[in-house]
Amino acid sequence: MPLPKISEAREFSDEQLVEEILAVKKQLFQLRLQKATRQLEKPHQFRHARHRLSQLLTVETERKRAASQTAQEQQ
């Protein structure tokens, strides 16, 4: 299973981005819970989830910076 591409994350709207971030955080919590109870069957899912979360947070930060720059330019 290949790692997700950041271009997919950039296609999300702001609302979808926030929802996806929450979903990935919940997924990471569930994976940690499974690991603690020794029910985790696919440890590579940690890497994929952390990678996806970092992509989503990067896109969110890029959008916030772009919005603040445009606000500063308008003043």
KAQUI-V245481 format. One line per field, one symbol per residue. ss: DSSP state (A for helix, B for strand, O for the rest). phi: phi as a letter, one per 20 degrees, with the letter a starting at -180 (. if undefined). psi: psi as a letter, one per 20 degrees, with the letter a starting at -180 (. if undefined). A space follows every 50 residues. Layout:
BEGIN
ss->???
phi->???
psi->???
END
This chain:
BEGIN
ss->OOOOOAAAAAOOOAAAAAAAAAAAAAAAAAAAAAAAOOOOOOOAAAAAAA AAAAAAAAAAAAAAAAAAAAAAAAO
phi->.fffefffffffffffffffffffffffffffffffeldfdcfffgffff fffffffffffgffffffffffffe
psi->oqqqqhhhhiiqrgghggghggghhhghghghghghjkjphniihggggh ggghgghggggghgggghghhhhh.
END
